[in-house]
Amino acid sequence: MDTHLMIGIAVMMGLIGIAASRDLLRMRRAQLQPVTLSARRDDARLH
């Protein structure tokens, strides 16, 4: 194979890998967002 062709393929694979990893990190950050929970007291037990 031609050296320039192999280097070009390697660069393209690297760029695809970087784009995929950035996408996965963005999705993981979206899942780790804190969620506010509302606590409800059960007043029936207190009486």
PEWO-V326903 format. One record per helix or strand of 3 or more residues. SS is the DSSP state (H for helix, E for strand). FROM is the first residue (numbers start at 1). TO is the last residue. If there is no record, write none. Layout:
BEGIN
ss;from;to
SS;FROM;TO
SS;FROM;TO
END
This chain:
BEGIN
ss;from;to
H;3;31
H;43;45
END
